[in-house]
Amino acid sequence: LNRELATKIMLTVHTEGRAVCGLFTRDIAETKAMQVNQYARESQHPLLCEIEKDG
């Protein structure tokens, strides 16, 4: 993920409340969501990462 795309995703989340950050297998998506939520919680960031099925 390059900086320009990461910034675009971040701004979409900020303005619209949600954005697609990637497409992964279920196991990888669950792991990434857990890592993001744990980091956000530890850093006291108001961020929630959720996964949903494509389509």
One Martini backbone bead per residue (centre of mass of N, CA, C, O) as a GRO file, in nm:
protein
   55
    1LEU     BB    1   0.092   0.039   0.027
    2ASN     BB    2   0.073   0.349  -0.050
    3ARG     BB    3   0.056   0.666   0.062
    4GLU     BB    4  -0.175   0.770  -0.117
    5LEU     BB    5  -0.379   0.540  -0.057
    6ALA     BB    6  -0.374   0.560   0.251
    7THR     BB    7  -0.483   0.849   0.261
    8LYS     BB    8  -0.750   0.796   0.114
    9ILE     BB    9  -0.862   0.593   0.318
   10MET     BB   10  -0.847   0.772   0.568
   11LEU     BB   11  -1.040   0.995   0.456
   12THR     BB   12  -1.283   0.813   0.414
   13VAL     BB   13  -1.318   0.732   0.707
   14HIS     BB   14  -1.344   1.021   0.818
   15THR     BB   15  -1.598   1.112   0.626
   16GLU     BB   16  -1.773   0.813   0.607
   17GLY     BB   17  -1.674   0.579   0.838
   18ARG     BB   18  -1.569   0.401   0.581
   19ALA     BB   19  -1.354   0.132   0.435
   20VAL     BB   20  -1.167  -0.031   0.208
   21CYS     BB   21  -0.845  -0.203   0.284
   22GLY     BB   22  -0.906  -0.508   0.187
   23LEU     BB   23  -0.841  -0.840   0.047
   24PHE     BB   24  -0.901  -1.144   0.229
   25THR     BB   25  -0.879  -1.393   0.395
   26ARG     BB   26  -1.029  -1.478   0.677
   27ASP     BB   27  -0.781  -1.528   0.857
   28ILE     BB   28  -0.630  -1.267   0.785
   29ALA     BB   29  -0.854  -1.064   0.853
   30GLU     BB   30  -0.880  -1.139   1.153
   31THR     BB   31  -0.589  -1.074   1.230
   32LYS     BB   32  -0.577  -0.779   1.138
   33ALA     BB   33  -0.816  -0.675   1.306
   34MET     BB   34  -0.697  -0.750   1.579
   35GLN     BB   35  -0.440  -0.576   1.556
   36VAL     BB   36  -0.577  -0.303   1.516
   37ASN     BB   37  -0.758  -0.305   1.772
   38GLN     BB   38  -0.529  -0.336   1.975
   39TYR     BB   39  -0.371  -0.081   1.902
   40ALA     BB   40  -0.600   0.122   1.942
   41ARG     BB   41  -0.653   0.058   2.238
   42GLU     BB   42  -0.358   0.107   2.347
   43SER     BB   43  -0.367   0.414   2.201
   44GLN     BB   44  -0.652   0.548   2.222
   45HIS     BB   45  -0.815   0.488   1.958
   46PRO     BB   46  -1.116   0.553   1.759
   47LEU     BB   47  -1.094   0.239   1.634
   48LEU     BB   48  -1.266   0.014   1.397
   49CYS     BB   49  -1.223  -0.317   1.287
   50GLU     BB   50  -1.391  -0.478   1.019
   51ILE     BB   51  -1.543  -0.766   0.883
   52GLU     BB   52  -1.646  -0.874   0.548
   53LYS     BB   53  -1.810  -1.006   0.304
   54ASP     BB   54  -1.782  -1.040  -0.021
   55GLY     BB   55  -2.077  -0.931  -0.193
   0.00000   0.00000   0.00000
